[in-house]
Amino acid sequence: MSNATKVARFFEFGKKIICVGRNYSEHAAELGNPVPKKPILFLKPTTAYVTAGDAVKIPKGCSSLHHEVELGVVIGEKACDVAEPDAMKYVGGYVLALDMTARDFQDEAKKKGQPWTMAKGFDTSCPVGEFIDKCKIPDPNNIQLWLKVNSDKRQDGNTKDMIFNIPYLISYVSQFFTLEPGDVLLTGTPSGVGPVVEGDVMEAGIGNISTIKFSVEKR
């Protein structure tokens, strides 16, 4: 199978989803967290993916499910110990994604010093749109991200406000995890995160380039 196929069908063939937490200072502040001095990383399994036509499902026992709109970077070539000036050579494309978060699970885990896996990696916790060719986003470090819930705008930010930009993140991550074609790097969410409940409909977009729409259901 070609790398091009793995990249375009990342949600079928990618091996991992690497996520960056608190990469926008206003988002860190709204949750009462300090601004990080180095990237905060966590993983989602690829079973977290959900695509158009299916719904986001509230995990059992969750009473506070939050939306987080993000720009996803789809890796195009194997990357290990990449230098920051070379990092963009390894980008295969992009994707609009949501990092759905069981906030009550996360808050409990944080209090106990435990991992966020249950809060971040449950089934349908990573809704994604269609693959976006990188030529359609010539400057991924300056693109609008927005999200609405039931037509009410909740998030409206820009990737220029990221604490750690995309070349830095690719380089940093590749020092610890070998990135492979079809892997996705979620780059963090701007401020405005908040809860959704059963019956809500989320719409999100990257400028006017790509949009997604997902309903929320109980599992």
C-alpha positions as CSV (number, residue, x, y, z in Angstrom):
1,M,0.0,0.0,0.0
2,S,1.4,3.4,-0.9
3,N,2.0,6.2,1.6
4,A,-0.4,8.4,-0.3
5,T,-3.2,5.9,0.3
6,K,-2.3,5.6,4.0
7,V,-2.3,9.4,4.3
8,A,-5.6,10.0,2.6
9,R,-7.3,7.1,4.5
10,F,-5.5,8.0,7.7
11,F,-8.6,7.0,9.8
12,E,-8.3,3.4,8.5
13,F,-4.6,2.9,8.2
14,G,-3.0,5.3,10.7
15,K,-1.4,3.7,13.8
16,K,-1.8,6.5,16.4
17,I,-3.3,9.8,17.3
18,I,-0.9,12.1,19.2
19,C,-2.5,15.0,20.9
20,V,-1.1,18.2,22.4
21,G,-2.7,19.6,25.5
22,R,-3.0,23.3,26.5
23,N,-1.4,24.6,23.4
24,Y,-3.3,27.9,23.5
25,S,-2.7,30.1,26.5
26,E,-6.4,31.3,26.8
27,H,-7.6,27.7,26.8
28,A,-5.1,26.8,29.6
29,A,-6.4,29.8,31.6
30,E,-10.0,29.0,31.2
31,L,-9.4,25.6,32.8
32,G,-7.2,27.1,35.5
33,N,-4.1,25.5,34.2
34,P,-0.6,27.1,33.9
35,V,0.8,27.8,30.4
36,P,3.2,24.8,29.7
37,K,6.9,25.4,29.1
38,K,7.1,22.3,26.9
39,P,4.4,20.4,25.0
40,I,2.0,18.2,27.0
41,L,1.4,15.0,25.0
42,F,-1.2,12.2,25.3
43,L,-2.5,9.5,22.9
44,K,-5.8,8.4,21.6
45,P,-6.3,4.9,20.1
46,T,-7.4,4.9,16.4
47,T,-10.7,3.3,17.6
48,A,-11.5,6.9,18.8
49,Y,-12.1,8.0,15.2
50,V,-15.6,8.7,14.1
51,T,-16.5,10.0,10.6
52,A,-19.4,11.7,8.9
53,G,-22.7,9.9,9.2
54,D,-22.0,8.5,12.7
55,A,-22.5,10.2,16.1
56,V,-20.4,11.1,19.0
57,K,-21.4,8.8,21.9
58,I,-21.2,9.9,25.5
59,P,-19.2,7.3,27.4
60,K,-20.9,5.4,30.2
61,G,-20.7,7.2,33.5
62,C,-19.7,10.6,32.0
63,S,-21.7,13.6,33.1
64,S,-19.6,16.3,31.5
65,L,-18.6,15.8,27.9
66,H,-16.7,18.8,26.3
67,H,-16.0,19.7,22.7
68,E,-12.5,20.9,21.6
69,V,-12.0,21.8,17.9
70,E,-8.5,21.3,16.6
71,L,-6.3,21.3,13.5
72,G,-4.9,17.8,12.8
73,V,-1.7,17.3,11.0
74,V,-1.6,14.0,8.9
75,I,1.9,12.6,8.7
76,G,3.0,11.8,5.2
77,E,6.5,10.3,5.7
78,K,8.2,8.3,8.4
79,A,9.7,10.9,10.8
80,C,12.2,10.2,13.6
81,D,14.5,12.8,15.3
82,V,13.4,15.4,12.8
83,A,15.0,18.8,12.9
84,E,12.6,21.7,13.2
85,P,13.6,23.4,9.9
86,D,12.8,20.1,8.1
87,A,9.6,19.3,9.9
88,M,7.1,20.5,7.3
89,K,8.6,18.0,4.7
90,Y,6.9,15.3,6.7
91,V,3.4,16.7,6.5
92,G,1.1,14.8,4.2
93,G,-2.0,17.0,4.7
94,Y,-4.4,18.1,7.4
95,V,-7.8,17.3,8.9
96,L,-10.4,19.1,11.0
97,A,-10.9,17.2,14.2
98,L,-12.6,17.3,17.6
99,D,-10.9,16.2,20.8
100,M,-13.9,15.1,22.7
101,T,-13.1,15.1,26.4
102,A,-14.9,13.5,29.4
103,R,-14.1,16.4,31.6
104,D,-15.4,14.8,34.8
105,F,-13.2,11.8,34.1
106,Q,-10.2,14.1,33.4
107,D,-10.8,16.2,36.5
108,E,-10.9,13.1,38.7
109,A,-7.7,11.7,37.1
110,K,-5.9,15.0,37.5
111,K,-6.7,15.1,41.2
112,K,-5.4,11.6,41.7
113,G,-2.3,12.1,39.5
114,Q,-3.6,9.4,37.1
115,P,-3.4,9.3,33.2
116,W,-6.1,10.9,31.1
117,T,-6.7,7.8,29.0
118,M,-10.3,7.2,30.0
119,A,-11.1,10.9,29.5
120,K,-9.6,11.3,26.1
121,G,-9.5,7.9,24.4
122,F,-13.0,6.5,24.5
123,D,-14.8,5.3,21.4
124,T,-15.9,8.3,19.2
125,S,-13.7,10.8,21.1
126,C,-12.0,11.9,17.8
127,P,-14.5,13.0,15.2
128,V,-12.8,13.9,11.9
129,G,-13.6,15.4,8.6
130,E,-12.2,14.6,5.2
131,F,-8.5,14.6,4.4
132,I,-7.3,18.1,3.4
133,D,-4.5,18.4,0.8
134,K,-1.7,20.5,2.2
135,C,-1.8,22.9,-0.8
136,K,-5.3,24.0,0.5
137,I,-3.7,25.3,3.8
138,P,-0.5,27.0,2.7
139,D,0.0,28.5,6.2
140,P,-1.3,26.1,8.9
141,N,0.1,28.4,11.6
142,N,-2.4,31.1,10.6
143,I,-5.9,29.6,10.0
144,Q,-9.2,30.1,11.7
145,L,-10.8,27.3,13.8
146,W,-14.5,27.6,14.9
147,L,-17.2,25.5,16.5
148,K,-20.9,25.9,17.0
149,V,-23.3,23.9,19.2
150,N,-26.9,24.0,18.0
151,S,-25.9,27.0,15.8
152,D,-24.5,28.9,18.8
153,K,-20.8,29.8,18.3
154,R,-18.7,28.5,21.1
155,Q,-15.1,28.5,19.8
156,D,-13.5,31.0,17.4
157,G,-9.7,31.0,17.4
158,N,-6.7,31.0,15.1
159,T,-3.7,28.7,15.0
160,K,-1.4,31.7,15.1
161,D,-2.1,31.8,18.8
162,M,-0.6,28.3,19.4
163,I,2.1,28.3,22.0
164,F,4.1,25.7,20.1
165,N,3.8,25.8,16.3
166,I,3.5,22.9,13.9
167,P,7.2,22.5,12.9
168,Y,8.2,22.7,16.6
169,L,5.6,20.1,17.5
170,I,6.6,17.6,14.8
171,S,10.2,17.9,15.7
172,Y,9.6,17.6,19.4
173,V,7.2,14.6,19.1
174,S,9.6,12.8,16.7
175,Q,12.3,12.8,19.4
176,F,10.1,10.4,21.4
177,F,7.7,8.7,19.0
178,T,8.5,7.7,15.5
179,L,5.8,9.2,13.3
180,E,4.5,7.0,10.5
181,P,2.4,7.7,7.4
182,G,-1.3,8.1,8.4
183,D,-0.5,9.1,12.0
184,V,-2.3,12.2,13.1
185,L,-1.0,15.0,15.4
186,L,-3.8,17.0,17.0
187,T,-2.3,20.5,17.7
188,G,-4.5,21.7,20.6
189,T,-7.7,23.8,20.9
190,P,-8.4,27.5,21.3
191,S,-10.5,28.8,24.2
192,G,-14.3,28.4,24.4
193,V,-14.5,24.7,25.2
194,G,-17.7,23.6,26.9
195,P,-20.2,20.9,27.5
196,V,-22.5,19.1,25.1
197,V,-25.4,16.8,25.9
198,E,-27.5,14.1,24.3
199,G,-29.3,15.6,21.3
200,D,-26.9,18.5,20.7
201,V,-25.4,19.0,17.2
202,M,-21.9,20.2,16.8
203,E,-20.6,22.0,13.6
204,A,-17.0,23.0,13.2
205,G,-14.7,24.4,10.5
206,I,-11.3,25.4,9.4
207,G,-12.0,28.8,7.9
208,N,-14.1,28.0,4.9
209,I,-12.0,25.1,3.8
210,S,-13.5,22.2,5.6
211,T,-16.5,21.7,7.9
212,I,-17.9,18.8,9.9
213,K,-21.2,18.1,11.7
214,F,-21.8,15.5,14.4
215,S,-24.7,14.8,16.7
216,V,-24.3,13.7,20.3
217,E,-25.9,10.5,21.6
218,K,-25.7,8.3,24.7
219,R,-23.8,5.1,24.3
